[in-house]
Amino acid sequence: MVEIGAVNATGTWRLADVSLGDFLDGCGAEVDVLLAGVRSACAFDSTTMSIAWDLGWLRPHDVTAASLLLWSGGLTGVPAELESPAVVRHMCRVGADLQLTSLLHASVTAAVTARTEAKRGARALAAVLTAACALSGGPRPSDVLRLWRVAHLVHVLRPGSDASDAGRSAFRAYEHVLTATFGD
């Protein structure tokens, strides 16, 4: 989301215009909210939370078309003009949808696994999702919630899923609080 957000923030979708360092300097508050909310809702310890820093995602680095292709799930294929602004813009939009939806699903799953009470956990994750959407320059939290429902939640709640009854109830509780927060 940070790389996508840095590219979106340029408004040109030209990779030569991207400064991840400048972008990170300007959005430290959103990163802090995101990390604090994930840590709280998912009951992660300091070692787990250091992974984002250790992997370098939150340090200045070059943003490449190859990384945007990865974040966007390769939806565009590998066009001859991979770095053209139109292709980069498309990869950023698709990547934001995919990455934000995956973040929400992974966070809810971790919070349910940690047995974080749904009202408290979902409120923390609502702040995470709001910060992540702001960072990415992508969709609104309500859009991500809708995408999550159809891409992930239906699989957890379907009759043949491996989820326990308690797990299904917990996912439903999270969905209820998130819907109350962001609307249908």
Salt bridges, closest charged atoms under 4 A:
GLU3 OE2 - HIS61 NE2 2.56
ASP17 OD1 - ARG14 NH2 2.83
ASP143 OD1 - ARG140 NH2 2.97
ASP143 OD1 - ARG146 NH2 2.64
ASP165 OD1 - ARG168 NH1 3.59
GLU175 OE2 - ARG149 NE 2.82
ASP184 OD1 - ARG149 NH2 3.82
